[in-house]
Structures are given as C-alpha cells and as structure tokens.
Amino acid sequence: MSTNLATIKNEIYALKDTFQTRLTNQSLNFEVEAGFAVQQLEGNDYLLGIAMSNQQSVINAVTNVAAIGVSLNPARKQAYLVPRDNKVCLDISYIGLVDLATQSGSIVWAKSELVYEQDRFQMGEPGSMPDHKFNPFAKDRGEVIGAYVVVKTPTGEFLCDAMSIKDIHDIRDRSSAWKAWISKKKSCPWVTDEGEMSKKTVIKRASKMWPKNERLNMAIQHLNVELDEGIEFAHQSRSGGAEVANKAMEERKQMARTKLIERLEDIATKEGEQSLNDKIALLNKSQQDLIAPDIDRLLEMARKSDQDVIEAEKLAANG
C-alpha cells in the first residue's frame, strides 16, 4: 500500500463516530462504506492525488454518504467518489436518486428511458402511463431526441415527465463539468456517460412534483451546489407546476446560502481573517456566488475579531 493511500485510509477510518452520528440510512455499515471509498481511491491515481491535496474534501464526501444515505458499493451503482474542482466529491447516479425516493416511500417505482428518432413515443393523459414502443434489437434506432421518467405513487397514480435533448443539453451546458471539458478537455460524465446524465437530469426535474422526500431533496441540493450540475430549469415540466418547482429551487438555494453564511460568520468571529480566507478559497464557484454579496461584511467581522484579540493581548501584557 502506498504512503498516500495509507494516509487517506487513516483519515477515512477516523470518521466512524461522525459517520454514525450523521447516518440517515441504517442499512449502511461504516466499515463496508469506508472499504468501498478506499477501493475507489486505490483504483484511481488521479483521484488519490486530489485526495492528498485536499484531505478535507474526502472527509466531507464520506460524511455525505452517511447524511444522504447512499452506498458506494459499485454493484449497487448508487454513488461514486469523483474529482471536481480540485476536490473529492460524492456523485449520486440517477439510480441512487430513484433508490432514495423508493426507500422513503415517496414513490413505489420509477423508470427512466432515452427516446430515439426511430421510436414511437406518446405522452399519456395526466396520471397515466406514456406509450413508448421500440425494437430493443434494432441495430440503429437513430439519434437520441429526449428522455423521460415515469413513476408510480403510493396512491396508484402515474407521474410522467419528459425533456427534449435540447432542454437536456441546455442544462448540460450550464454545468461546471461540461464547461471544464469545453475549455480544458478534462474528463466529463456528459462525455463518458451521456445517457446516464440525461436520465439523471429528467429525474431531477420530475422529482420536484413527487411526494415530499427530504433525503432526495438533500441529494439533489448536494448535486446542484457541490457538483454544480445546474440549478435552474428554464422550461416548464410536462407534468406542470414549473413556477412551484422554480420557487422550491430558490428556497433551497436560500437555505444553502443561509447555512453557509452562518458557518462563515462563526469562523470570522472565532478564528479571524486568515481562517476565513482559507475557508472561502475551498468553496466551489456556486458556493462563492451564493456568498458574494456578504464577502465584505464577513471580512470586516474577521478583521474586527483579529483586532479584538490584539487589544486583549495588549491589556493582558500591561496588566
């Protein structure tokens, strides 16, 4: 085992108490999930390098496994550790999002599919299944023209939402991963797994109309803020309620901003300007955009805290 891997492994296994405190899914086992995390780092030298340069991000990612309640088990395909913006982040697949919704009882089941040019697809009446017919053995079904998801609620109703490939690509183009791919040709899930990302996009939009699910909402908020997958939908959902969805997104953004500002205020008053600047430097672009109007105020708080410490030390020395 390399020295770097041993160092990160120790950091991960030291999280046991924190993991248990944050755990929302009692079926998850810390030792098992820690083992999966180490396996992913061991199998990816680039990811391990990012982990060594930003060890706090590894701690945050593994803690998020507990808080959101998804598994790093590669066989379950719910979540993965990925490099993003010089950090190790927890990425949640569309399968993970669906599992969160079904585990909570928000929905009974969900199915998401891509629609190709040669398919026959017709949305049904509200509350009914869509009609999607295609030949799974066809050698060429044409280009992907969209994606949809249909779920069954506990009351027996079917909820369906669909997005054109243009709408999906509009979301893709706003994501930090795609922008990094365009500018620097870095690895990007929209390039390596476009179909999976398309399904995730339509699920994220449709889920706003599903029965309330706190763990699923937390997972989507995590993806939008931590991985900067795009947090606004410009086009109306097929199932309606775009205004409600947009309002909900704005409320989640405001909640994330409030919590972040509270943490930074605490650092400013207790630890001073240097610690505050260090923390701000670790934030991703979306988080920095959220706190931009408060930067000057936070820095002033931190400087006052530093000055208070200096004055207190002077008084103690003269006394």
Buried (B, 14 or more C-beta within 10 A) or exposed (E): EEEBBEBBBEBBBEBEEBBEEBBBBEEBEBEEBBBBBBBBBBEBEEBBEBBBEBBEBBBBBBBBBBBBBBBBBEEBBBBBBBBBBEBBBBBBBBBBBBBBBBBBEBBEEBBBBBBBEEBEBEBEEEEEEBEBEBEEEEEEBEEBBBBBBBBBBEEEEBBBBBBEBEBBBBBBEBBBBBBBBEEEEEEBBBEEBBEBBBBBBBBBBBBBBBBEBEBBBBBBBBBBBBBBBBBEBEEBBBBEEBEEBBEBBEEBBEEBBEEBBEEBBEBBBEBBBEBBEEBBEBBBEBBBEBBEEBEEBBBEBBBBBBEEEEEEEEEEEEE
